[in-house]
Amino acid sequence: MRMNVIDGDPTLGAGYRKDSPVKDAHCRHRTLAQGPAAQIQYCPECRAVAVHMGALTVRLQPAGAESLWATLGEALHELQRLREAEDATPAFARARSGPFGTA
């Protein structure tokens, strides 16, 4: 059994806090989706969604994952709007503007 690096409690598994939704260190992850940037897994035992992005893993309760999905959707919609507005800007106007506004 591994020691918890946060509070030393070996019953919780490595890296889990006592207030975590995780009940057992022996998770049985099921991959829900995988792409070039991320892998999403779900553990029915601890009812946690894990979002893996390279060396970073974020564990969320399903409601938190849904909120993250909605926020990412809003951000991507806004990014698309900004890119479309940028594409509509004449090239000479873009060339005159620097990182702090117009040159």
Secondary structure, DSSP 8 states (H G I E B T S, - for coil): ----TTT--TTS-TT--TTSS---S----EEEEE-SS-EEEEETTTTEEEEEETTEEEEE-HHHHHHHHHHHHHHHHHHHHHHHHHHHS-HHHHHHEETTEE-
